Amino acid sequence: MASIGQLREKLKLETKSSTAFNSVAMRIFLKTGVNIINPRDDADPIAIAKIRVSLIEMGFKYTVTTD
């Protein structure tokens, strides 16, 4: 399972600019209530699932694993 930090770093690479990253991070926060920039619990499986669903809905088609 990925951590929120891993998803955040992958998203930073995908967005290629801090403005785009901040925009997507804000959308994730508004949709899920999860702050990916400064998460309360980096390994919360429910929060990670919400983030993944939100990213897929926004058109991001990648996954991050820690295996």
ZABA-935085 format. One record per atom (N, C-alpha, C): residue in three letters; x, y negated, z. Coordinates in steps of 0.1 Angstrom, whole numbers, padded with zeros to 4 digits, always signed. Atoms other than C-alpha are relative to their C-alpha. Layout:
<lumdos>
ALAXYZ/...
</lumdos>
This chain:
<lumdos>
MET+0008+0012+0000/MET+0000+0000+0000/MET+0009-0012+0000/ALA-0007+0013+0001/ALA+0012-0035-0008/ALA-0003-0009+0012/SER+0003+0010-0010/SER+0015-0063+0017/SER-0005-0013-0007/ILE+0004+0013+0005/ILE+0001-0097+0013/ILE+0012-0008-0006/GLY-0012+0006+0005/GLY+0036-0110+0009/GLY+0005+0005-0013/GLN-0003-0005+0014/GLN+0043-0087-0020/GLN-0009-0004-0010/LEU+0010+0005+0010/LEU+0011-0097-0037/LEU+0003-0015-0003/ARG-0003+0015+0001/ARG+0020-0134-0031/ARG+0013-0001-0010/GLU-0012+0001+0008/GLU+0055-0129-0046/GLU-0002+0004-0015/LYS+0003-0004+0014/LYS+0042-0111-0077/LYS-0009-0011-0006/LEU+0008+0011+0006/LEU+0016-0138-0082/LEU+0008-0012-0003/LYS-0009+0011+0003/LYS+0043-0165-0080/LYS+0007+0002-0013/LEU-0007-0003+0012/LEU+0061-0147-0108/LEU-0010-0001-0012/GLU+0010+0000+0011/GLU+0029-0144-0129/GLU-0004-0014-0003/THR+0005+0013+0002/THR+0018-0180-0125/THR+0011-0009-0006/LYS-0012+0008+0006/LYS+0053-0195-0134/LYS+0000-0014+0004/SER-0002+0013-0005/SER+0046-0228-0117/SER-0007-0001+0013/SER+0005+0002-0014/SER+0039-0240-0082/SER-0015-0005+0000/THR+0013+0006+0001/THR+0008-0259-0093/THR-0010+0011-0003/ALA+0009-0011+0003/ALA-0008-0228-0109/ALA-0001+0010+0011/PHE+0000-0009-0011/PHE+0002-0206-0080/PHE-0009-0006+0011/ASN+0009+0006-0010/ASN-0014-0231-0055/ASN-0014+0000-0004/SER+0013-0001+0005/SER-0045-0232-0076/SER-0006+0014+0002/VAL+0005-0014-0002/VAL-0049-0194-0076/VAL-0001+0003+0015/ALA+0000-0003-0015/ALA-0040-0192-0039/ALA-0012-0007+0006/MET+0012+0006-0005/MET-0068-0217-0032/MET-0012+0007-0004/ARG+0012-0007+0005/ARG-0093-0198-0053/ARG-0001+0013+0008/ILE+0000-0012-0008/ILE-0083-0166-0034/ILE-0006-0003+0014/PHE+0004+0004-0013/PHE-0088-0184-0001/PHE-0015-0003+0001/LEU+0014+0004+0001/LEU-0122-0198-0011/LEU-0009+0013-0002/LYS+0008-0012+0003/LYS-0134-0164-0024/LYS+0001+0011+0011/THR-0002-0011-0010/THR-0120-0142+0004/THR+0002-0004+0014/GLY-0003+0004-0014/GLY-0111-0163+0034/GLY+0014+0004+0004/VAL-0014-0005-0003/VAL-0075-0149+0032/VAL+0010-0010-0005/ASN-0011+0010+0003/ASN-0046-0174+0032/ASN+0012+0009-0005/ILE-0011-0008+0004/ILE-0020-0157+0010/ILE+0014-0007+0002/ILE-0013+0007-0002/ILE+0006-0184+0016/ILE+0005+0002+0014/ASN-0004-0002-0014/ASN+0006-0180+0054/ASN-0010+0009+0006/PRO+0010-0010-0005/PRO-0014-0148+0062/PRO+0001+0002+0015/ARG+0000-0004-0014/ARG-0024-0139+0098/ARG+0007+0013+0002/ASP-0005-0014-0001/ASP-0016-0102+0093/ASP+0004+0004-0014/ASP-0005-0003+0013/ASP+0006-0094+0063/ASP-0004+0014-0005/ALA+0003-0014+0004/ALA-0004-0057+0063/ALA-0015+0004+0002/ASP+0014-0003-0002/ASP-0042-0060+0069/ASP-0006+0006-0013/PRO+0005-0007+0012/PRO-0057-0034+0045/PRO-0013-0006-0006/ILE+0012+0006+0005/ILE-0091-0052+0043/ILE+0003-0012-0008/ALA-0004+0012+0006/ALA-0075-0085+0034/ALA+0007+0003-0014/ILE-0007-0004+0012/ILE-0053-0068+0008/ILE-0010+0004-0011/ALA+0011-0005+0009/ALA-0083-0051-0008/ALA-0007-0012-0006/LYS+0007+0011+0005/LYS-0101-0084-0010/LYS+0008-0008-0010/ILE-0009+0007+0009/ILE-0071-0101-0026/ILE+0001+0007-0013/ARG-0001-0007+0013/ARG-0068-0074-0052/ARG-0012-0001-0008/VAL+0012+0001+0007/VAL-0104-0075-0061/VAL-0001-0014-0006/SER+0001+0014+0005/SER-0103-0113-0064/SER+0010-0003-0012/LEU-0010+0002+0011/LEU-0071-0112-0086/LEU-0005+0007-0012/ILE+0005-0007+0012/ILE-0087-0086-0109/ILE-0012-0008-0006/GLU+0011+0008+0005/GLU-0118-0108-0112/GLU+0005-0013-0007/MET-0006+0011+0007/MET-0095-0137-0122/MET+0008+0003-0012/GLY-0007-0004+0012/GLY-0079-0117-0149/GLY+0014+0006+0002/PHE-0013-0005-0003/PHE-0047-0105-0132/PHE-0001+0016+0001/LYS+0002-0015+0001/LYS-0042-0068-0141/LYS+0012+0008+0005/TYR-0012-0007-0005/TYR-0012-0057-0120/TYR-0003+0005+0014/THR+0001-0005-0013/THR-0008-0037-0089/THR+0014+0000+0006/VAL-0013-0001-0007/VAL+0020-0037-0063/VAL-0001+0011+0010/THR+0000-0010-0009/THR+0029-0007-0043/THR+0013+0000+0008/THR-0012-0001-0008/THR+0054+0000-0015/THR+0005+0014+0001/ASP-0005-0014-0001/ASP+0059+0037-0022/ASP+0014+0001-0004/
</lumdos>
